[in-house]
């Protein structure tokens, strides 16, 4: 057994015994107040609370000691649990949250790793969006909530622990923050903690999240390095959750190489839990195809949506409205859309570059909203797919990838229409008709699309702002609100933007104009010399 994990397990168990003995004065499982910190993230020195009563963590969905509803596990939508807390210790500046699984052997697992939650926050809604910073759970891949999915029979205990911190945690490797590294980072700055322990029982042979088709989809998501995804299955749909952005080193080419731009930028989207992409678990070919004029038709295994090949005008041909030939896409075949989202219109080449080309002939690249997978350029046996009117193929024998549950699939191609020809062949999930409901527009379209060169997207290491830089050979005009305008001469310019967090976010969301919103971004506009070209502005949006 790992010594550090064993020590934490013993500490947790001992602390729990102490807590049980003091329930009469503390109410729920919690440390009754704050302190100056300790040598263990889970060992807290009690001190006076900031107000009457103990530091308490509760949920409207389940009581302490109760049974976790399937909705919040891999046997449902994989949603995060709604939480609320009261009476934090004096001096609390930030919170951190860890969801841990009680060890049955020698492994402590963390399924939800969340930190940098501002002290003004007192609750997390179900599937809360961009509150704090997500770390990487032990079931991965990527920084996202991993819904509990025990593989063994019998009840398992899950503990949600909220830590009140005197400062923001710092990490030696901020690129990958795990539950273990967060526990270490907050050990000396923890003022107090409050916990909520629940249980969940599942029979892996009958649980919806363990079904053959669900397991196949889950395995396919785990084969990519450049993304953050989660999955839950309720027996009808698999819910693929993400924030719609690639991540990791491969994503360094995101937005690079675009030559026709609308100056929108890629920001996180709320495709989590119940708002995840619904993929039918029993895909069937429909009696007639379903047309898709524009918008998302599926989701890549890195959590980035896939659209048909058309621009926002709708139906397209190889010579009209084709996003590829019109230069609208980056070197990964993606770009930012009208919701300042990121999506692909053709084969996600940067994602595919993680493996040999032939790998994708037997492993899904994406799942479309009719439940069928998208594979590589060839069938599993290396033969050439025979594409039908929608771009899909009927498969048989060795053409079918091992474990793939269907005799129908889509394949990418470098020729128009790249994946599907404005339709899907299977019976679609409700997401195809309601695709727009998953997006909330952040700002007015900033510009009439125009030609540009040398577009890049980088991160400023000095302040964390993302920087979209581009050059234009012609003059152009932009807008912030739709009723104003700013004139630009030919030259090189930068759009700098960054998600707002902490007290600054609290202040923005308190403004009347932002009522109901949940996330905000600051935007700055400068020329190649750093001179301001139009006023800085903050844009906010709500969950879909």
Secondary structure as a PSIPRED ss2 file (coil, helix, strand):
# PSIPRED VFORMAT (PSIPRED V4.0)

   1 X C   1.000  0.000  0.000
   2 X C   1.000  0.000  0.000
   3 X H   0.000  1.000  0.000
   4 X H   0.000  1.000  0.000
   5 X H   0.000  1.000  0.000
   6 X H   0.000  1.000  0.000
   7 X H   0.000  1.000  0.000
   8 X H   0.000  1.000  0.000
   9 X H   0.000  1.000  0.000
  10 X H   0.000  1.000  0.000
  11 X H   0.000  1.000  0.000
  12 X H   0.000  1.000  0.000
  13 X H   0.000  1.000  0.000
  14 X H   0.000  1.000  0.000
  15 X H   0.000  1.000  0.000
  16 X H   0.000  1.000  0.000
  17 X H   0.000  1.000  0.000
  18 X H   0.000  1.000  0.000
  19 X H   0.000  1.000  0.000
  20 X H   0.000  1.000  0.000
  21 X H   0.000  1.000  0.000
  22 X C   1.000  0.000  0.000
  23 X H   0.000  1.000  0.000
  24 X H   0.000  1.000  0.000
  25 X H   0.000  1.000  0.000
  26 X H   0.000  1.000  0.000
  27 X C   1.000  0.000  0.000
  28 X C   1.000  0.000  0.000
  29 X C   1.000  0.000  0.000
  30 X E   0.000  0.000  1.000
  31 X C   1.000  0.000  0.000
  32 X C   1.000  0.000  0.000
  33 X C   1.000  0.000  0.000
  34 X C   1.000  0.000  0.000
  35 X C   1.000  0.000  0.000
  36 X C   1.000  0.000  0.000
  37 X C   1.000  0.000  0.000
  38 X C   1.000  0.000  0.000
  39 X C   1.000  0.000  0.000
  40 X C   1.000  0.000  0.000
  41 X C   1.000  0.000  0.000
  42 X C   1.000  0.000  0.000
  43 X C   1.000  0.000  0.000
  44 X C   1.000  0.000  0.000
  45 X C   1.000  0.000  0.000
  46 X C   1.000  0.000  0.000
  47 X C   1.000  0.000  0.000
  48 X C   1.000  0.000  0.000
  49 X E   0.000  0.000  1.000
  50 X C   1.000  0.000  0.000
  51 X C   1.000  0.000  0.000
  52 X C   1.000  0.000  0.000
  53 X C   1.000  0.000  0.000
  54 X C   1.000  0.000  0.000
  55 X C   1.000  0.000  0.000
  56 X E   0.000  0.000  1.000
  57 X E   0.000  0.000  1.000
  58 X E   0.000  0.000  1.000
  59 X C   1.000  0.000  0.000
  60 X C   1.000  0.000  0.000
  61 X C   1.000  0.000  0.000
  62 X C   1.000  0.000  0.000
  63 X C   1.000  0.000  0.000
  64 X C   1.000  0.000  0.000
  65 X C   1.000  0.000  0.000
  66 X C   1.000  0.000  0.000
  67 X E   0.000  0.000  1.000
  68 X C   1.000  0.000  0.000
  69 X C   1.000  0.000  0.000
  70 X H   0.000  1.000  0.000
  71 X H   0.000  1.000  0.000
  72 X H   0.000  1.000  0.000
  73 X E   0.000  0.000  1.000
  74 X C   1.000  0.000  0.000
  75 X C   1.000  0.000  0.000
  76 X C   1.000  0.000  0.000
  77 X C   1.000  0.000  0.000
  78 X C   1.000  0.000  0.000
  79 X C   1.000  0.000  0.000
  80 X C   1.000  0.000  0.000
  81 X C   1.000  0.000  0.000
  82 X C   1.000  0.000  0.000
  83 X E   0.000  0.000  1.000
  84 X E   0.000  0.000  1.000
  85 X E   0.000  0.000  1.000
  86 X E   0.000  0.000  1.000
  87 X C   1.000  0.000  0.000
  88 X C   1.000  0.000  0.000
  89 X E   0.000  0.000  1.000
  90 X C   1.000  0.000  0.000
  91 X C   1.000  0.000  0.000
  92 X C   1.000  0.000  0.000
  93 X C   1.000  0.000  0.000
  94 X E   0.000  0.000  1.000
  95 X E   0.000  0.000  1.000
  96 X E   0.000  0.000  1.000
  97 X E   0.000  0.000  1.000
  98 X E   0.000  0.000  1.000
  99 X E   0.000  0.000  1.000
 100 X E   0.000  0.000  1.000
 101 X E   0.000  0.000  1.000
 102 X C   1.000  0.000  0.000
 103 X C   1.000  0.000  0.000
 104 X C   1.000  0.000  0.000
 105 X C   1.000  0.000  0.000
 106 X C   1.000  0.000  0.000
 107 X C   1.000  0.000  0.000
 108 X C   1.000  0.000  0.000
 109 X E   0.000  0.000  1.000
 110 X E   0.000  0.000  1.000
 111 X E   0.000  0.000  1.000
 112 X E   0.000  0.000  1.000
 113 X E   0.000  0.000  1.000
 114 X E   0.000  0.000  1.000
 115 X E   0.000  0.000  1.000
 116 X E   0.000  0.000  1.000
 117 X E   0.000  0.000  1.000
 118 X E   0.000  0.000  1.000
 119 X C   1.000  0.000  0.000
 120 X C   1.000  0.000  0.000
 121 X C   1.000  0.000  0.000
 122 X C   1.000  0.000  0.000
 123 X E   0.000  0.000  1.000
 124 X E   0.000  0.000  1.000
 125 X C   1.000  0.000  0.000
 126 X C   1.000  0.000  0.000
 127 X C   1.000  0.000  0.000
 128 X C   1.000  0.000  0.000
 129 X C   1.000  0.000  0.000
 130 X C   1.000  0.000  0.000
 131 X C   1.000  0.000  0.000
 132 X C   1.000  0.000  0.000
 133 X E   0.000  0.000  1.000
 134 X E   0.000  0.000  1.000
 135 X C   1.000  0.000  0.000
 136 X E   0.000  0.000  1.000
 137 X C   1.000  0.000  0.000
 138 X C   1.000  0.000  0.000
 139 X C   1.000  0.000  0.000
 140 X C   1.000  0.000  0.000
 141 X C   1.000  0.000  0.000
 142 X C   1.000  0.000  0.000
 143 X C   1.000  0.000  0.000
 144 X C   1.000  0.000  0.000
 145 X C   1.000  0.000  0.000
 146 X C   1.000  0.000  0.000
 147 X C   1.000  0.000  0.000
 148 X E   0.000  0.000  1.000
 149 X C   1.000  0.000  0.000
 150 X C   1.000  0.000  0.000
 151 X C   1.000  0.000  0.000
 152 X C   1.000  0.000  0.000
 153 X C   1.000  0.000  0.000
 154 X C   1.000  0.000  0.000
 155 X E   0.000  0.000  1.000
 156 X E   0.000  0.000  1.000
 157 X E   0.000  0.000  1.000
 158 X E   0.000  0.000  1.000
 159 X E   0.000  0.000  1.000
 160 X E   0.000  0.000  1.000
 161 X E   0.000  0.000  1.000
 162 X E   0.000  0.000  1.000
 163 X E   0.000  0.000  1.000
 164 X E   0.000  0.000  1.000
 165 X E   0.000  0.000  1.000
 166 X C   1.000  0.000  0.000
 167 X C   1.000  0.000  0.000
 168 X C   1.000  0.000  0.000
 169 X C   1.000  0.000  0.000
 170 X C   1.000  0.000  0.000
 171 X C   1.000  0.000  0.000
 172 X C   1.000  0.000  0.000
 173 X C   1.000  0.000  0.000
 174 X C   1.000  0.000  0.000
 175 X C   1.000  0.000  0.000
 176 X C   1.000  0.000  0.000
 177 X C   1.000  0.000  0.000
 178 X E   0.000  0.000  1.000
 179 X H   0.000  1.000  0.000
 180 X H   0.000  1.000  0.000
 181 X H   0.000  1.000  0.000
 182 X H   0.000  1.000  0.000
 183 X H   0.000  1.000  0.000
 184 X H   0.000  1.000  0.000
 185 X H   0.000  1.000  0.000
 186 X C   1.000  0.000  0.000
 187 X C   1.000  0.000  0.000
 188 X C   1.000  0.000  0.000
 189 X C   1.000  0.000  0.000
 190 X E   0.000  0.000  1.000
 191 X E   0.000  0.000  1.000
 192 X E   0.000  0.000  1.000
 193 X E   0.000  0.000  1.000
 194 X E   0.000  0.000  1.000
 195 X E   0.000  0.000  1.000
 196 X E   0.000  0.000  1.000
 197 X E   0.000  0.000  1.000
 198 X E   0.000  0.000  1.000
 199 X E   0.000  0.000  1.000
 200 X E   0.000  0.000  1.000
 201 X E   0.000  0.000  1.000
 202 X C   1.000  0.000  0.000
 203 X C   1.000  0.000  0.000
 204 X C   1.000  0.000  0.000
 205 X C   1.000  0.000  0.000
 206 X C   1.000  0.000  0.000
 207 X C   1.000  0.000  0.000
 208 X H   0.000  1.000  0.000
 209 X H   0.000  1.000  0.000
 210 X H   0.000  1.000  0.000
 211 X C   1.000  0.000  0.000
 212 X H   0.000  1.000  0.000
 213 X H   0.000  1.000  0.000
 214 X H   0.000  1.000  0.000
 215 X H   0.000  1.000  0.000
 216 X H   0.000  1.000  0.000
 217 X H   0.000  1.000  0.000
 218 X H   0.000  1.000  0.000
 219 X H   0.000  1.000  0.000
 220 X H   0.000  1.000  0.000
 221 X H   0.000  1.000  0.000
 222 X C   1.000  0.000  0.000
 223 X C   1.000  0.000  0.000
 224 X C   1.000  0.000  0.000
 225 X C   1.000  0.000  0.000
 226 X C   1.000  0.000  0.000
 227 X C   1.000  0.000  0.000
 228 X C   1.000  0.000  0.000
 229 X C   1.000  0.000  0.000
 230 X E   0.000  0.000  1.000
 231 X E   0.000  0.000  1.000
 232 X E   0.000  0.000  1.000
 233 X E   0.000  0.000  1.000
 234 X C   1.000  0.000  0.000
 235 X C   1.000  0.000  0.000
 236 X C   1.000  0.000  0.000
 237 X E   0.000  0.000  1.000
 238 X E   0.000  0.000  1.000
 239 X E   0.000  0.000  1.000
 240 X E   0.000  0.000  1.000
 241 X E   0.000  0.000  1.000
 242 X E   0.000  0.000  1.000
 243 X C   1.000  0.000  0.000
 244 X C   1.000  0.000  0.000
 245 X C   1.000  0.000  0.000
 246 X C   1.000  0.000  0.000
 247 X C   1.000  0.000  0.000
 248 X C   1.000  0.000  0.000
 249 X H   0.000  1.000  0.000
 250 X H   0.000  1.000  0.000
 251 X H   0.000  1.000  0.000
 252 X H   0.000  1.000  0.000
 253 X H   0.000  1.000  0.000
 254 X C   1.000  0.000  0.000
 255 X C   1.000  0.000  0.000
 256 X C   1.000  0.000  0.000
 257 X C   1.000  0.000  0.000
 258 X C   1.000  0.000  0.000
 259 X C   1.000  0.000  0.000
 260 X E   0.000  0.000  1.000
 261 X E   0.000  0.000  1.000
 262 X C   1.000  0.000  0.000
 263 X C   1.000  0.000  0.000
 264 X C   1.000  0.000  0.000
 265 X C   1.000  0.000  0.000
 266 X C   1.000  0.000  0.000
 267 X C   1.000  0.000  0.000
 268 X C   1.000  0.000  0.000
 269 X C   1.000  0.000  0.000
 270 X C   1.000  0.000  0.000
 271 X E   0.000  0.000  1.000
 272 X C   1.000  0.000  0.000
 273 X H   0.000  1.000  0.000
 274 X H   0.000  1.000  0.000
 275 X H   0.000  1.000  0.000
 276 X C   1.000  0.000  0.000
 277 X E   0.000  0.000  1.000
 278 X E   0.000  0.000  1.000
 279 X E   0.000  0.000  1.000
 280 X E   0.000  0.000  1.000
 281 X C   1.000  0.000  0.000
 282 X C   1.000  0.000  0.000
 283 X C   1.000  0.000  0.000
 284 X C   1.000  0.000  0.000
 285 X E   0.000  0.000  1.000
 286 X E   0.000  0.000  1.000
 287 X E   0.000  0.000  1.000
 288 X E   0.000  0.000  1.000
 289 X E   0.000  0.000  1.000
 290 X E   0.000  0.000  1.000
 291 X E   0.000  0.000  1.000
 292 X C   1.000  0.000  0.000
 293 X C   1.000  0.000  0.000
 294 X C   1.000  0.000  0.000
 295 X C   1.000  0.000  0.000
 296 X E   0.000  0.000  1.000
 297 X E   0.000  0.000  1.000
 298 X E   0.000  0.000  1.000
 299 X E   0.000  0.000  1.000
 300 X E   0.000  0.000  1.000
 301 X C   1.000  0.000  0.000
 302 X C   1.000  0.000  0.000
 303 X C   1.000  0.000  0.000
 304 X C   1.000  0.000  0.000
 305 X E   0.000  0.000  1.000
 306 X E   0.000  0.000  1.000
 307 X E   0.000  0.000  1.000
 308 X C   1.000  0.000  0.000
 309 X C   1.000  0.000  0.000
 310 X E   0.000  0.000  1.000
 311 X C   1.000  0.000  0.000
 312 X C   1.000  0.000  0.000
 313 X C   1.000  0.000  0.000
 314 X C   1.000  0.000  0.000
 315 X C   1.000  0.000  0.000
 316 X C   1.000  0.000  0.000
 317 X E   0.000  0.000  1.000
 318 X C   1.000  0.000  0.000
 319 X C   1.000  0.000  0.000
 320 X E   0.000  0.000  1.000
 321 X C   1.000  0.000  0.000
 322 X E   0.000  0.000  1.000
 323 X C   1.000  0.000  0.000
 324 X C   1.000  0.000  0.000
 325 X C   1.000  0.000  0.000
 326 X C   1.000  0.000  0.000
 327 X C   1.000  0.000  0.000
 328 X C   1.000  0.000  0.000
 329 X C   1.000  0.000  0.000
 330 X C   1.000  0.000  0.000
 331 X C   1.000  0.000  0.000
 332 X C   1.000  0.000  0.000
 333 X C   1.000  0.000  0.000
 334 X E   0.000  0.000  1.000
 335 X E   0.000  0.000  1.000
 336 X E   0.000  0.000  1.000
 337 X C   1.000  0.000  0.000
 338 X C   1.000  0.000  0.000
 339 X C   1.000  0.000  0.000
 340 X C   1.000  0.000  0.000
 341 X C   1.000  0.000  0.000
 342 X E   0.000  0.000  1.000
 343 X E   0.000  0.000  1.000
 344 X E   0.000  0.000  1.000
 345 X C   1.000  0.000  0.000
 346 X C   1.000  0.000  0.000
 347 X C   1.000  0.000  0.000
 348 X C   1.000  0.000  0.000
 349 X H   0.000  1.000  0.000
 350 X H   0.000  1.000  0.000
 351 X H   0.000  1.000  0.000
 352 X H   0.000  1.000  0.000
 353 X C   1.000  0.000  0.000
 354 X C   1.000  0.000  0.000
 355 X C   1.000  0.000  0.000
 356 X C   1.000  0.000  0.000
 357 X H   0.000  1.000  0.000
 358 X H   0.000  1.000  0.000
 359 X H   0.000  1.000  0.000
 360 X H   0.000  1.000  0.000
 361 X H   0.000  1.000  0.000
 362 X C   1.000  0.000  0.000
 363 X C   1.000  0.000  0.000
 364 X C   1.000  0.000  0.000
 365 X C   1.000  0.000  0.000
 366 X E   0.000  0.000  1.000
 367 X E   0.000  0.000  1.000
 368 X E   0.000  0.000  1.000
 369 X C   1.000  0.000  0.000
 370 X C   1.000  0.000  0.000
 371 X C   1.000  0.000  0.000
 372 X C   1.000  0.000  0.000
 373 X E   0.000  0.000  1.000
 374 X E   0.000  0.000  1.000
 375 X E   0.000  0.000  1.000
 376 X C   1.000  0.000  0.000
 377 X C   1.000  0.000  0.000
 378 X C   1.000  0.000  0.000
 379 X C   1.000  0.000  0.000
 380 X C   1.000  0.000  0.000
 381 X C   1.000  0.000  0.000
 382 X C   1.000  0.000  0.000
 383 X C   1.000  0.000  0.000
 384 X C   1.000  0.000  0.000
 385 X C   1.000  0.000  0.000
 386 X C   1.000  0.000  0.000
 387 X C   1.000  0.000  0.000
 388 X C   1.000  0.000  0.000
 389 X C   1.000  0.000  0.000
 390 X C   1.000  0.000  0.000
 391 X C   1.000  0.000  0.000
 392 X E   0.000  0.000  1.000
 393 X E   0.000  0.000  1.000
 394 X E   0.000  0.000  1.000
 395 X C   1.000  0.000  0.000
 396 X C   1.000  0.000  0.000
 397 X H   0.000  1.000  0.000
 398 X H   0.000  1.000  0.000
 399 X H   0.000  1.000  0.000
 400 X C   1.000  0.000  0.000
 401 X C   1.000  0.000  0.000
 402 X C   1.000  0.000  0.000
 403 X C   1.000  0.000  0.000
 404 X C   1.000  0.000  0.000
 405 X C   1.000  0.000  0.000
 406 X C   1.000  0.000  0.000
 407 X C   1.000  0.000  0.000
 408 X E   0.000  0.000  1.000
 409 X E   0.000  0.000  1.000
 410 X E   0.000  0.000  1.000
 411 X E   0.000  0.000  1.000
 412 X C   1.000  0.000  0.000
 413 X C   1.000  0.000  0.000
 414 X C   1.000  0.000  0.000
 415 X C   1.000  0.000  0.000
 416 X C   1.000  0.000  0.000
 417 X C   1.000  0.000  0.000
 418 X C   1.000  0.000  0.000
 419 X C   1.000  0.000  0.000
 420 X C   1.000  0.000  0.000
 421 X C   1.000  0.000  0.000
 422 X C   1.000  0.000  0.000
 423 X E   0.000  0.000  1.000
 424 X E   0.000  0.000  1.000
 425 X E   0.000  0.000  1.000
 426 X E   0.000  0.000  1.000
 427 X C   1.000  0.000  0.000
 428 X C   1.000  0.000  0.000
 429 X C   1.000  0.000  0.000
 430 X H   0.000  1.000  0.000
 431 X H   0.000  1.000  0.000
 432 X H   0.000  1.000  0.000
 433 X H   0.000  1.000  0.000
 434 X C   1.000  0.000  0.000
 435 X H   0.000  1.000  0.000
 436 X H   0.000  1.000  0.000
 437 X H   0.000  1.000  0.000
 438 X H   0.000  1.000  0.000
 439 X C   1.000  0.000  0.000
 440 X C   1.000  0.000  0.000
 441 X C   1.000  0.000  0.000
 442 X C   1.000  0.000  0.000
 443 X C   1.000  0.000  0.000
 444 X C   1.000  0.000  0.000
 445 X C   1.000  0.000  0.000
 446 X C   1.000  0.000  0.000
 447 X C   1.000  0.000  0.000
 448 X C   1.000  0.000  0.000
 449 X C   1.000  0.000  0.000
 450 X E   0.000  0.000  1.000
 451 X E   0.000  0.000  1.000
 452 X C   1.000  0.000  0.000
 453 X E   0.000  0.000  1.000
 454 X E   0.000  0.000  1.000
 455 X E   0.000  0.000  1.000
 456 X E   0.000  0.000  1.000
 457 X E   0.000  0.000  1.000
 458 X E   0.000  0.000  1.000
 459 X E   0.000  0.000  1.000
 460 X C   1.000  0.000  0.000
 461 X C   1.000  0.000  0.000
 462 X C   1.000  0.000  0.000
 463 X C   1.000  0.000  0.000
 464 X C   1.000  0.000  0.000
 465 X C   1.000  0.000  0.000
 466 X E   0.000  0.000  1.000
 467 X E   0.000  0.000  1.000
 468 X E   0.000  0.000  1.000
 469 X E   0.000  0.000  1.000
 470 X E   0.000  0.000  1.000
 471 X E   0.000  0.000  1.000
 472 X E   0.000  0.000  1.000
 473 X C   1.000  0.000  0.000
 474 X C   1.000  0.000  0.000
 475 X C   1.000  0.000  0.000
 476 X E   0.000  0.000  1.000
 477 X E   0.000  0.000  1.000
 478 X E   0.000  0.000  1.000
 479 X C   1.000  0.000  0.000
 480 X C   1.000  0.000  0.000
 481 X C   1.000  0.000  0.000
 482 X C   1.000  0.000  0.000
 483 X C   1.000  0.000  0.000
 484 X C   1.000  0.000  0.000
 485 X C   1.000  0.000  0.000
 486 X E   0.000  0.000  1.000
 487 X E   0.000  0.000  1.000
 488 X E   0.000  0.000  1.000
 489 X C   1.000  0.000  0.000
 490 X C   1.000  0.000  0.000
 491 X E   0.000  0.000  1.000
 492 X E   0.000  0.000  1.000
 493 X E   0.000  0.000  1.000
 494 X E   0.000  0.000  1.000
 495 X E   0.000  0.000  1.000
 496 X E   0.000  0.000  1.000
 497 X E   0.000  0.000  1.000
 498 X E   0.000  0.000  1.000
 499 X E   0.000  0.000  1.000
 500 X C   1.000  0.000  0.000
 501 X C   1.000  0.000  0.000
 502 X H   0.000  1.000  0.000
 503 X H   0.000  1.000  0.000
 504 X H   0.000  1.000  0.000
 505 X H   0.000  1.000  0.000
 506 X H   0.000  1.000  0.000
 507 X H   0.000  1.000  0.000
 508 X H   0.000  1.000  0.000
 509 X H   0.000  1.000  0.000
 510 X C   1.000  0.000  0.000
 511 X C   1.000  0.000  0.000
 512 X H   0.000  1.000  0.000
 513 X H   0.000  1.000  0.000
 514 X H   0.000  1.000  0.000
 515 X C   1.000  0.000  0.000
 516 X C   1.000  0.000  0.000
 517 X C   1.000  0.000  0.000
 518 X C   1.000  0.000  0.000
 519 X E   0.000  0.000  1.000
 520 X E   0.000  0.000  1.000
 521 X E   0.000  0.000  1.000
 522 X E   0.000  0.000  1.000
 523 X E   0.000  0.000  1.000
 524 X E   0.000  0.000  1.000
 525 X E   0.000  0.000  1.000
 526 X E   0.000  0.000  1.000
 527 X E   0.000  0.000  1.000
 528 X C   1.000  0.000  0.000
 529 X C   1.000  0.000  0.000
 530 X C   1.000  0.000  0.000
 531 X C   1.000  0.000  0.000
 532 X E   0.000  0.000  1.000
 533 X E   0.000  0.000  1.000
 534 X E   0.000  0.000  1.000
 535 X E   0.000  0.000  1.000
 536 X E   0.000  0.000  1.000
 537 X E   0.000  0.000  1.000
 538 X E   0.000  0.000  1.000
 539 X E   0.000  0.000  1.000
 540 X E   0.000  0.000  1.000
 541 X E   0.000  0.000  1.000
 542 X C   1.000  0.000  0.000
 543 X C   1.000  0.000  0.000
 544 X C   1.000  0.000  0.000
